Amino acid sequence: MKKIICEKLPRITKNRRKLEKKLNVKITNRGKEVFINGEPEDEYLAEKVIDALNFGFPFSTALLIKEQGYEFEILNIKDYTNRKDLERIRARIIGTKGKALKTLSSLTKCDLEIKNNYIGIIGHPELIKNAQGGVISIIRGTKHGNVYRHLEKSKSKPVLDLGLKE
């Protein structure tokens, strides 16, 4: 049985039945504590999904962790800078009207969310590394255009299956 402290409890209690059905676990709560009961693998995935919901990701995006084998990673902005004006760094990541965040998301094919001084990333494990690199570069002060150019160059090429592998 896993225990998670949840700030956004209504999002989880409102969708409890759907979560239990999709994740094959039993979810109960007492106050802000959410308890997950089930098989160990299912508990682990449910914990990741509930953490993503608690972080602020939409319900459909959080469920991608279970359905498509995506990963959920959290970056702390303070780990990558010594600057004290974190509002300015968050503004650089978000961009004007969210344009920089959308561009990063589309170039890396990952979903990005910002909460306080943390950045949540949901995506395929290979693609998360590119997303982390791009976000860290922007945090450290690299120009947006240079980051976008690097992300476009380092896009993983789709593997063509010619039916030769078994």
N, C-alpha and C positions, 0 to 999 in steps of 0.2 A: 504494500500500500504506500503510495507516494502522497506527500503533503506539499501543497503550493500555496503561498500567500498571494492573494489576488487583489489588485486595486480596482479593476473593472469587473466586478462580480456580476452585475446585471447582464453583461454581454454573454457570460458563460451560462448563467442560470436560464436565460431566455432561450438559448440554443442547446440546452442540456440533452434533450432527447435525440436531436440530430447528432450531437457529438458522441453520445453513447452508442448509437447505431453504427456510425462510420468508424469509430475507433475501437469497438469491441471491449469497452471498459464500463465500469459503474462509477458514476461521478456523484459525490455528495459534498455538501458544504456545511460548515459551522462558522458563522461570522464571515471573516474574510479568508478563512482557510478552506481550500478545496482539496478533497481527498479523491484519489484515483485508485480503483481496485480492479485488477485483471491480470492477464499474463504479463510477465516482465517486459517483453518486446512491445506489447500494446501500451503498457504503462509509460514506457520511455517515449514512444511516439505521441501519446496523449499529453505528456508533460510538455513536449516541444510545441505542440499545437496550442495548448492553453497559454504557454509563455508568449507565443506569437500574438494570440488574441489579446492578452494582457498588455502587450507592447503597443498595440494599436493597429495591427494589420486587419483588413477586412476578413470576414468569416471564410469566404471562398478562397482567398489567398492562403490563409492559415491551413486550410485543409489540403492544400497542395503538398504539404510536408508528408502526409500519410499516403495520398493517392499516387503521386509521381516520384516519390523518393527524394524530394528536395530537402535541403538543409536550412536551418535557421541559425544565423550567427549574429552576435551583437558586438559592435565596436564602441569603445569608449574614446571620445574625442580627446580627453585629457592624457591618454596614453601616448598620443602622437604629437603633442605640442606643449610648449612651456608658456605660451601666451596666456594672459589673464582675461582678455576680451573674447570670451567664448561665444558671445552673441554674434560677433562679427564673423567668426569661423562658421557658425551654424548658418548665417546668412549667405556665406559663400557657397555652402553645400546646397542650400535650397535654391538660391538664385532668384531673379526677378520673377515674381508670380509662380514660383516653383519650376521654372524652366530648366535650371541646371539639374535638379533632382530627376525630372522626367527624362532629360537627355541621358544622364548616367544610367537610369533604369532601362531605357530602350537600347543603349549601346551594349550593356552587359547582360541583357535579358534576365535581370533579377528584379525583384520587388524591393524597394527601399522605403524605410520610414524613419523619421527622426522623433525622438522623445527625449526632452531635456538635453543632456550631453551624451546621449547614446544614439547609435545608428543601427537599426535592425535591417538585416539582409536575408531575404528568402530566395533561394535559387538552386540550380543544379550545382553539385559540389565543385565541378571543374570551373563553372562560371563565377562562383563566389570569389575565387582568388582574384580574378580581374576586377570585380566590383570593389573588393577591399583595397586593391592597389590604387584604383582611381579615386576612391574617397580619401584615402590616406594622402595621396598627392595633393588633392585640393586642400585638405586640412593643413598641410605643410606649406602651402602658398604657391603651388605651381599654377600657371595660367590655365584657365578652363580649356582653351583651344588646344593647348599642348596635351592635356589629359585626354581630351576627346580623340585627338589624332592617334595617341598611343593606344587607346582602347580599340579604335577601328583597325589598327594594324595587328593587334594581338587577338583579334576575334578568332575563336577556334573554328577551323574549317569543318564543315559537316563531313562525316565519314560516309563515303559512298559504298554501299554493300552491293557488290556485283554477283552475289550468290555463290562466291567461291569458298567462303568459310563454312565450316560445318557447325 
